[in-house]
């Protein structure tokens, strides 16, 4: 059995796999991750391999908790990929983007696939012909756009992002919400259009926390299931494992 750990900016997901099947997924905040992993290893005693993806440094104590396993793969610039990687700054390619491309490789063989992850940032990643990663784009996510207007000005208020019901704001707060939300919508529509002009029969996959909110404004897109990135990490574990 295998353990898959995806450590994000605020929350982490931990999954247990048996062969290709995902048996369980749990989410943790940073302060409870190590104890959570310890509990899972105690419950699933047949786990002998793990893969870890993190946006920053690993939490204190995680290495020690995983030390009893036969093999632990940490996703970094040295991780072997099952597809050709044409990214010019390979050392800066995020572990999450590698995992999403691995999931696209697994689930859509031979296809041109664009994966859009709508999270803290919005990432666009394209797998050409199911076998060659050619890059993409990164932009601020929805929440980041709303927060930036407050952080980088002296008078605009601090807001939680919310979906506006109109395109004509009559308060400063509603104007900010309309601008941030529709800015994301317009960006998505235009970039998808540009990619579709360049890559024939393009499959567009939406994932991430804001995918459902913005997906209803887009046409001919596929919603990735919630374990899409975890499946990609497991694919990387299988490909990089020495066992």
VOBA-1610 file (N, C-alpha, C; in pm, whole numbers, padded with zeros to 5 digits, always signed):
BEGIN
Unk+00084-00119+00000Unk+00000+00000+00000Unk+00088+00125+00000Unk+00033+00234-00054Unk+00110+00357-00073Unk+00041+00475-00004Unk+00125+00568+00042Unk+00078+00691+00104Unk+00115+00808+00014Unk+00018+00895-00014Unk+00040+01014-00098Unk+00011+01137-00014Unk+00108+01228-00006Unk+00095+01347+00078Unk+00115+01471-00008Unk+00013+01555-00014Unk+00018+01681-00089Unk+00006+01795+00010Unk+00116+01867+00033Unk+00121+01974+00132Unk+00104+02108+00062Unk-00007+02175+00088Unk-00036+02303+00024Unk+00001+02420+00112Unk-00043+02538+00072Unk-00011+02660+00147Unk-00082+02665+00281Unk-00207+02621+00286Unk-00283+02626+00411Unk-00330+02489+00456Unk-00364+02402+00361Unk-00412+02269+00396Unk-00334+02164+00320Unk-00338+02043+00374Unk-00270+01930+00310Unk-00369+01817+00293Unk-00347+01736+00188Unk-00428+01616+00166Unk-00339+01494+00175Unk-00391+01391+00238Unk-00319+01265+00252Unk-00410+01153+00202Unk-00358+01069+00113Unk-00439+00961+00055Unk-00367+00828+00070Unk-00448+00723+00079Unk-00397+00587+00085Unk-00438+00516-00044Unk-00341+00455-00112Unk-00366+00383-00235Unk-00330+00236-00219Unk-00413+00152-00275Unk-00381+00010-00291Unk-00387-00018-00439Unk-00272-00050-00498Unk-00261-00059-00644Unk-00301+00077-00700Unk-00396+00082-00794Unk-00439+00209-00853Unk-00560+00269-00782Unk-00609+00203-00680Unk-00733+00244-00615Unk-00706+00332-00494Unk-00774+00446-00489Unk-00763+00536-00375Unk-00864+00490-00268Unk-00812+00448-00154Unk-00897+00394-00048Unk-00950+00500+00047Unk-00870+00602+00071Unk-00910+00702+00170Unk-00834+00832+00146Unk-00903+00943+00168Unk-00842+01076+00158Unk-00880+01156+00282Unk-00780+01218+00345Unk-00806+01304+00459Unk-00736+01437+00438Unk-00795+01544+00493Unk-00737+01678+00482Unk-00697+01726+00620Unk-00585+01798+00626Unk-00533+01848+00752Unk-00483+01991+00735Unk-00494+02069+00842Unk-00423+02195+00848Unk-00279+02168+00890Unk-00192+02263+00867Unk-00048+02241+00884Unk-00012+02187+01022Unk-00075+02241+01126Unk-00036+02205+01262Unk-00073+02062+01299Unk-00166+02001+01223Unk-00211+01865+01257Unk-00167+01759+01157Unk-00088+01799+01056Unk-00052+01705+00950Unk+00030+01587+01002Unk+00135+01614+01077Unk+00225+01507+01121Unk+00150+01405+01207Unk+00068+01453+01298Unk-00011+01361+01380Unk-00111+01284+01294Unk-00165+01349+01193Unk-00257+01280+01103Unk-00190+01168+01027Unk-00070+01196+00975Unk+00005+01093+00902Unk+00040+00978+00996Unk+00079+01011+01117Unk+00111+00906+01215Unk-00010+00816+01239Unk-00127+00876+01248Unk-00248+00798+01268Unk-00282+00708+01150Unk-00263+00760+01030Unk-00291+00680+00911Unk-00196+00561+00902Unk-00069+00583+00932Unk+00027+00473+00928Unk-00005+00368+01034Unk-00060+00412+01144Unk-00101+00316+01248Unk-00223+00236+01204Unk-00313+00301+01130Unk-00436+00234+01085Unk-00409+00142+00968Unk-00328+00188+00872Unk-00299+00108+00752Unk-00155+00055+00763Unk-00141-00056+00829Unk-00008-00107+00862Unk+00066-00165+00742Unk-00004-00184+00629Unk+00060-00240+00510Unk+00124-00132+00422Unk+00111-00006+00459Unk+00175+00102+00383Unk+00326+00087+00394Unk+00393+00080+00278Unk+00539+00068+00281Unk+00609+00168+00189Unk+00532+00247+00113Unk+00590+00349+00027Unk+00513+00479+00044Unk+00580+00591+00017Unk+00513+00721+00025Unk+00574+00816-00076Unk+00494+00914-00117Unk+00543+01025-00199Unk+00495+01154-00134Unk+00581+01256-00133Unk+00549+01382-00067Unk+00570+01496-00165Unk+00467+01578-00180Unk+00475+01700-00259Unk+00447+01816-00167Unk+00533+01917-00167Unk+00513+02032-00080Unk+00550+02161-00151Unk+00475+02268-00120Unk+00503+02399-00180Unk+00615+02470-00107Unk+00653+02419+00009Unk+00761+02480+00086Unk+00843+02373+00156Unk+00896+02408+00272Unk+00972+02310+00349Unk+00878+02209+00412Unk+00929+02087+00433Unk+00845+01985+00495Unk+00822+02019+00643Unk+00704+01987+00695Unk+00675+02016+00836Unk+00772+01943+00929Unk+00801+02005+01039Unk+00891+01945+01136Unk+00833+01813+01187Unk+00914+01709+01184Unk+00873+01579+01234Unk+00823+01484+01127Unk+00794+01534+01006Unk+00739+01447+00902Unk+00841+01344+00856Unk+00966+01385+00839Unk+01070+01292+00795Unk+01081+01175+00892Unk+01078+01206+01021Unk+01091+01102+01122Unk+00972+01006+01121Unk+00852+01059+01099Unk+00732+00975+01096Unk+00738+00877+00978Unk+00793+00923+00866Unk+00799+00839+00745Unk+00922+00749+00741Unk+01009+00763+00839Unk+01137+00692+00837Unk+01122+00541+00839Unk+01011+00490+00890Unk+00992+00346+00900Unk+00953+00282+00768Unk+00918+00361+00668Unk+00873+00307+00540Unk+00989+00258+00456Unk+00960+00167+00367Unk+01062+00109+00281Unk+01116+00211+00182Unk+01030+00304+00138Unk+01073+00402+00037Unk+00989+00528+00049Unk+01055+00644+00040Unk+00986+00774+00039Unk+01041+00856-00077Unk+00953+00901-00166Unk+00991+00986-00279Unk+00946+01128-00251Unk+01041+01221-00254Unk+01010+01364-00239Unk+01013+01427-00378Unk+00902+01487-00418Unk+00894+01544-00552Unk+00977+01671-00558Unk+01078+01671-00647Unk+01165+01787-00664Unk+01213+01792-00808Unk+01316+01873-00834Unk+01365+01887-00972Unk+01428+01761-01026Unk+01459+01666-00939Unk+01521+01541-00983Unk+01420+01429-01008Unk+01293+01454-00978Unk+01190+01352-00997Unk+01177+01318-01146Unk+01180+01190-01176Unk+01167+01146-01314Unk+01021+01156-01358Unk+00999+01205-01479Unk+00865+01221-01535Unk+00844+01121-01648Unk+00722+01073-01661Unk+00691+00974-01765Unk+00661+01039-01900Unk+00664+01170-01904Unk+00644+01243-02028Unk+00766+01332-02052Unk+00785+01375-02176Unk+00895+01466-02210Unk+00867+01603-02152Unk+00969+01664-02094Unk+00952+01793-02027Unk+01030+01901-02102Unk+00958+01991-02170Unk+01020+02098-02246Unk+01029+02229-02167Unk+00995+02227-02040Unk+01002+02347-01957Unk+01148+02390-01945Unk+01175+02518-01967Unk+01313+02565-01971Unk+01374+02580-01832Unk+01293+02616-01731Unk+01346+02627-01595Unk+01290+02510-01513Unk+01339+02394-01542Unk+01287+02271-01481Unk+01295+02273-01328Unk+01397+02339-01276Unk+01415+02341-01132Unk+01308+02423-01060Unk+01233+02506-01133Unk+01130+02588-01071Unk+00989+02535-01098Unk+00977+02427-01171Unk+00845+02370-01201Unk+00788+02307-01074Unk+00673+02356-01028Unk+00615+02312-00903Unk+00575+02166-00904Unk+00583+02104-00786Unk+00545+01964-00772Unk+00399+01942-00808Unk+00313+02038-00774Unk+00171+02023-00806Unk+00148+02021-00956Unk+00223+02101-01030Unk+00205+02105-01176Unk+00256+01976-01239Unk+00365+01922-01187Unk+00413+01791-01235Unk+00307+01684-01211Unk+00247+01686-01093Unk+00147+01585-01059Unk+00024+01596-01148Unk-00020+01719-01176Unk-00136+01738-01262Unk-00110+01687-01403Unk+00012+01707-01453Unk+00047+01656-01585Unk+00057+01503-01584Unk+00104+01447-01474Unk+00108+01301-01462Unk-00033+01243-01463Unk-00127+01313-01397Unk-00266+01268-01397Unk-00327+01279-01537Unk-00294+01387-01609Unk-00342+01403-01747Unk-00284+01292-01836Unk-00158+01261-01817Unk-00091+01153-01891Unk-00162+01021-01868Unk-00199+00996-01744Unk-00264+00869-01709Unk-00406+00860-01763Unk-00482+00969-01749Unk-00625+00964-01777Unk-00663+00999-01920Unk-00572+01067-01994Unk-00605+01109-02131Unk-00489+01078-02225Unk-00457+00952-02242Unk-00341+00915-02325Unk-00357+00960-02470Unk-00247+01015-02524Unk-00245+01056-02663Unk-00318+01184-02695Unk-00370+01254-02595Unk-00450+01374-02618Unk-00371+01503-02591Unk-00416+01611-02655Unk-00372+01744-02614Unk-00458+01785-02494Unk-00394+01808-02380Unk-00469+01832-02257Unk-00420+01961-02190Unk-00514+02049-02160Unk-00485+02169-02082Unk-00548+02152-01944Unk-00467+02155-01840Unk-00517+02146-01703Unk-00508+02284-01638Unk-00621+02332-01591Unk-00627+02462-01524Unk-00659+02438-01378Unk-00567+02479-01292Unk-00584+02463-01148Unk-00619+02597-01087Unk-00743+02610-01040Unk-00791+02737-00986Unk-00780+02734-00834Unk-00663+02775-00785Unk-00637+02777-00642Unk-00585+02912-00599Unk-00487+02913-00509Unk-00427+03039-00464Unk-00376+03119-00583Unk-00307+03049-00672Unk-00277+03101-00805Unk-00354+03018-00907Unk-00368+03070-01027Unk-00427+02994-01137Unk-00313+02947-01225Unk-00301+02816-01242Unk-00196+02763-01328Unk-00260+02697-01450Unk-00195+02716-01562Unk-00235+02656-01689Unk-00118+02568-01734Unk-00143+02441-01758Unk-00037+02349-01798Unk-00085+02262-01912Unk-00001+02252-02016Unk-00044+02182-02137Unk+00045+02064-02169Unk-00020+01949-02187Unk+00046+01826-02229Unk+00009+01801-02374Unk+00108+01806-02461Unk+00084+01792-02605Unk+00093+01645-02645Unk-00012+01598-02712Unk-00013+01462-02762Unk-00001+01356-02655Unk-00030+01394-02531Unk-00024+01299-02421Unk+00115+01260-02380Unk+00218+01328-02435Unk+00354+01282-02406Unk+00457+01393-02394Unk+00419+01520-02414Unk+00519+01627-02408Unk+00461+01748-02335Unk+00524+01783-02223Unk+00482+01901-02148Unk+00547+02023-02209Unk+00463+02120-02250Unk+00516+02236-02323Unk+00505+02366-02245Unk+00454+02362-02122Unk+00446+02482-02041Unk+00304+02531-02025Unk+00290+02660-01995Unk+00157+02715-01972Unk+00163+02857-01921Unk+00096+02883-01810Unk+00090+03019-01756Unk+00055+03013-01607Unk+00087+03122-01538Unk+00051+03138-01397Unk-00003+03279-01377Unk-00112+03290-01302Unk-00166+03423-01271Unk-00223+03423-01129Unk-00252+03540-01075Unk-00310+03545-00940Unk-00447+03479-00937Unk-00475+03406-00828Unk-00605+03346-00811Unk-00709+03448-00769Unk-00833+03402-00759Unk-00946+03490-00728Unk-00927+03561-00594Unk-00900+03484-00489Unk-00882+03544-00357Unk-00762+03639-00356Unk-00656+03601-00422Unk-00537+03685-00425Unk-00567+03820-00490Unk-00650+03822-00591Unk-00683+03948-00658Unk-00762+04042-00566Unk-00857+03983-00493Unk-00936+04063-00400Unk-00848+04118-00289Unk-00764+04031-00232Unk-00678+04073-00121Unk-00573+04175-00165Unk-00523+04160-00288Unk-00419+04252-00337Unk-00469+04395-00346Unk-00596+04413-00382Unk-00650+04550-00392Unk-00647+04620-00257Unk-00670+04543-00150Unk-00662+04601-00016Unk-00517+04621+00027Unk-00434+04520+00002Unk-00295+04524+00049Unk-00212+04633-00018Unk-00241+04662-00144Unk-00156+04753-00219Unk-00218+04892-00240Unk-00326+04920-00167Unk-00383+05055-00169Unk-00405+05099-00025Unk-00434+05226-00006Unk-00451+05277+00130Unk-00596+05278+00176Unk-00692+05271+00082Unk-00831+05290+00123Unk-00927+05179+00082Unk-00888+05092-00009Unk-00981+04988-00050Unk-00995+04885+00063Unk-01117+04838+00087Unk-01143+04753+00204Unk-01091+04610+00186Unk-01080+04540+00299Unk-01047+04398+00300Unk-01176+04318+00284Unk-01181+04229+00185Unk-01303+04155+00153Unk-01275+04007+00137Unk-01378+03926+00158Unk-01375+03787+00116Unk-01433+03780-00025Unk-01372+03705-00116Unk-01426+03700-00252Unk-01565+03640-00255Unk-01653+03700-00334Unk-01788+03646-00352Unk-01831+03670-00496Unk-01917+03581-00545Unk-01961+03588-00684Unk-02064+03699-00701Unk-02038+03799-00785Unk-02133+03910-00802Unk-02252+03870-00888Unk-02363+03935-00865Unk-02485+03907-00940Unk-02507+04007-01054Unk-02416+04103-01068Unk-02430+04207-01170Unk-02291+04245-01218Unk-02286+04319-01327Unk-02158+04371-01375Unk-02145+04520-01349Unk-02243+04577-01278Unk-02243+04721-01252Unk-02247+04742-01101Unk-02132+04777-01042Unk-02126+04796-00899Unk-02168+04935-00857Unk-02236+04941-00743Unk-02278+05073-00691Unk-02217+05103-00555Unk-02121+05020-00511Unk-02041+05047-00391Unk-01897+05009-00425Unk-01804+05059-00344Unk-01664+05022-00368Unk-01644+04872-00355Unk-01706+04812-00253Unk-01692+04669-00232Unk-01746+04589-00351Unk-01866+04627-00400Unk-01924+04553-00513Unk-01841+04573-00640Unk-01784+04690-00658Unk-01697+04713-00775Unk-01574+04624-00769Unk-01516+04608-00649Unk-01400+04522-00634Unk-01435+04377-00665Unk-01551+04333-00614Unk-01592+04194-00638Unk-01617+04169-00786Unk-01683+04262-00851Unk-01711+04247-00995Unk-01581+04243-01075Unk-01489+04333-01042Unk-01363+04338-01117Unk-01281+04212-01098Unk-01269+04163-00975Unk-01188+04044-00949Unk-01248+03921-01015Unk-01379+03902-00996Unk-01445+03783-01051Unk-01441+03781-01203Unk-01482+03891-01264Unk-01488+03894-01411Unk-01349+03901-01473Unk-01252+03951-01398Unk-01115+03944-01447Unk-01069+03801-01464Unk-01103+03715-01367Unk-01070+03573-01379Unk-01145+03509-01496Unk-01276+03538-01506Unk-01356+03481-01614Unk-01299+03519-01750Unk-01271+03647-01769Unk-01219+03693-01898Unk-01085+03631-01930Unk-00999+03621-01830Unk-00868+03559-01852Unk-00884+03413-01895Unk-00969+03338-01823Unk-00990+03198-01857Unk-01042+03182-02000Unk-01142+03261-02034Unk-01201+03249-02168Unk-01100+03279-02277Unk-01022+03384-02259Unk-00928+03423-02363Unk-00810+03327-02376Unk-00759+03280-02263Unk-00646+03187-02271Unk-00689+03052-02328Unk-00806+03004-02288Unk-00855+02878-02345Unk-00874+02892-02495Unk-00929+03005-02538Unk-00947+03030-02682Unk-00813+03029-02754Unk-00712+03092-02694Unk-00580+03097-02758Unk-00517+02958-02767Unk-00530+02879-02661Unk-00474+02744-02664Unk-00546+02655-02764Unk-00678+02673-02775Unk-00755+02591-02870Unk-00719+02624-03015Unk-00680+02746-03041Unk-00638+02781-03176Unk-00507+02712-03213Unk-00424+02691-03115Unk-00291+02633-03139Unk-00289+02481-03132Unk-00373+02422-03046Unk-00371+02277-03026Unk-00507+02218-03063Unk-00509+02130-03160Unk-00633+02072-03210Unk-00694+01977-03107Unk-00828+01969-03110Unk-00902+01875-03023Unk-00853+01883-02878Unk-00845+02002-02826Unk-00790+02024-02693Unk-00891+01984-02585Unk-00847+01900-02494Unk-00926+01865-02377Unk-00889+01961-02264Unk-00988+02031-02210Unk-00965+02128-02104Unk-01020+02072-01973Unk-00933+02063-01874Unk-00970+02008-01744Unk-00956+02115-01637Unk-01060+02132-01557Unk-01058+02228-01447Unk-01045+02155-01315Unk-00959+02206-01229Unk-00943+02149-01096Unk-00913+02261-00998Unk-00902+02229-00871Unk-00874+02330-00770Unk-01001+02379-00701Unk-00981+02453-00592Unk-01092+02493-00506Unk-01196+02582-00571Unk-01159+02662-00672Unk-01253+02753-00736Unk-01304+02702-00870Unk-01275+02576-00903Unk-01310+02524-01035Unk-01461+02524-01059Unk-01538+02483-00960Unk-01682+02474-00979Unk-01745+02612-00998Unk-01694+02711-00925Unk-01749+02846-00934Unk-01732+02904-01074Unk-01612+02887-01130Unk-01585+02949-01260Unk-01618+02857-01378Unk-01625+02728-01351Unk-01652+02633-01459Unk-01784+02655-01528Unk-01883+02705-01455Unk-02016+02725-01516Unk-02016+02839-01618Unk-01910+02918-01619Unk-01898+03026-01718Unk-01820+02983-01841Unk-01767+02861-01840Unk-01684+02813-01949Unk-01755+02701-02025Unk-01722+02687-02152Unk-01785+02584-02235Unk-01687+02471-02264Unk-01743+02351-02276Unk-01668+02233-02320Unk-01545+02206-02232Unk-01564+02214-02102Unk-01456+02182-02008Unk-01496+02061-01924Unk-01397+01990-01877Unk-01418+01873-01793Unk-01377+01907-01651Unk-01463+01875-01555Unk-01427+01892-01416Unk-01348+01771-01369Unk-01227+01794-01321Unk-01149+01684-01264Unk-01209+01646-01129Unk-01210+01518-01099Unk-01257+01477-00968Unk-01159+01525-00861Unk-01201+01521-00738Unk-01125+01585-00630Unk-00991+01518-00604Unk-00971+01395-00651Unk-00846+01324-00626Unk-00750+01329-00746Unk-00777+01418-00841Unk-00699+01421-00965Unk-00550+01442-00939Unk-00516+01541-00857Unk-00375+01567-00828Unk-00313+01452-00748Unk-00390+01397-00655Unk-00339+01284-00576Unk-00310+01164-00665Unk-00395+01140-00764Unk-00370+01031-00859Unk-00242+01057-00938Unk-00219+01184-00973Unk-00096+01217-01045Unk+00026+01192-00960Unk+00019+01227-00832Unk+00131+01200-00742Unk+00156+01051-00729Unk+00049+00975-00720Unk+00066+00829-00711Unk+00131+00773-00837Unk+00093+00829-00951Unk+00156+00788-01077Unk+00305+00818-01074Unk+00344+00932-01020Unk+00486+00967-01007Unk+00557+00872-00911Unk+00490+00832-00804Unk+00550+00737-00711Unk+00578+00605-00781Unk+00481+00556-00854Unk+00499+00428-00924Unk+00613+00437-01026Unk+00622+00552-01093Unk+00723+00567-01197Unk+00864+00581-01137Unk+00875+00641-01020Unk+01006+00667-00958Unk+01046+00562-00856Unk+00957+00472-00824Unk+00988+00372-00721Unk+01093+00273-00770Unk+01180+00232-00680Unk+01280+00131-00713Unk+01232-00009-00675Unk+01111-00017-00622Unk+01057-00147-00581Unk+00955-00198-00681
//
